[in-house]
């Protein structure tokens, strides 16, 4: 049995403290659930066998299973079950992979997957002291991004900051600041062009009560000269800046999956087949390189090679991380992120995997390509990838 993508939708991605700052993450999640159902009006919500949502934080308003909260807030029948998964930046792609396995195992016919993150509304947490009534100060810890409350047994080289980990990757592979800035500039240029072309119009559903209708982080006036003037963010002599890394963001995404037989229940034709999937892990500080082998394995399971891939959606956590993956795959860079990437669009951690799957489906149809790969790097040394087959054909 095979699993298929039937539709996908996301919110516009907002800047940290920006256009979606006033919206709770569970409401963002509920919004894309409702927006998905609006795209398949013949689907009876009660026919959804399960809902799998990704989320990275889980410590704030999205606590206690945000997938289930989204189902309830969206007004679906209480009989629709839901779960929440956390594979950090890969959470919503993991949700897609989990949903596809459920369908292929015969455990479900229709699975709604997705993910959500409000990095703006991520809470500070106050660890409980070992003893009651401490006489010393306690420090609140931000949960927006990266390592926190680290177990002292962890080797220090594993727990370097995400930026420092990518500076190490840059040293290892010799990626220049100029290449990183050029890649970042391309991301903004292509994302802006995609919106101007109307590419995202049917992939994005603005959130009621907000004024945000496009991805907020895109800078159409970005230039290489402006990027070159930015100071390194993690080392005095480093190359990674706020301009060639993805920004903190808010947003949600959803991807509706089903079996082939589910077309009658959903009332729509499938768009793409999930042909291969894989996870890969390595040393935590090398997480940016993990998509390389994840994608290679997913392609092997799909029974094809890179020579047949017509489009790649690679989440741009950092320009350097993206470049070393592209170099390792030896693919034409022009087939990667042709409609912009996370450096411009944003990276709300738990929602990004769903974004790249939905974008890949549409890019494959736009380019009349048969095979595509979506891949994402994940903090603490992991990567995920999925191979999609465009059902409209192509080479």
Beta strands, then each sheet from edge to edge (+ up, - down):
strand 1: 4-10
strand 2: 14-15
strand 3: 50-54
strand 4: 82-85
strand 5: 110-118
strand 6: 124-126
strand 7: 140-142
strand 8: 249-258
strand 9: 272-281
strand 10: 309-314
strand 11: 371-378
strand 12: 382-390
sheet 1: 2+ 8- 1+ 9- 12+ 11- 10-
sheet 2: 2+ 8- 5+ 3+ 4+
sheet 3: 6+ 7-
end
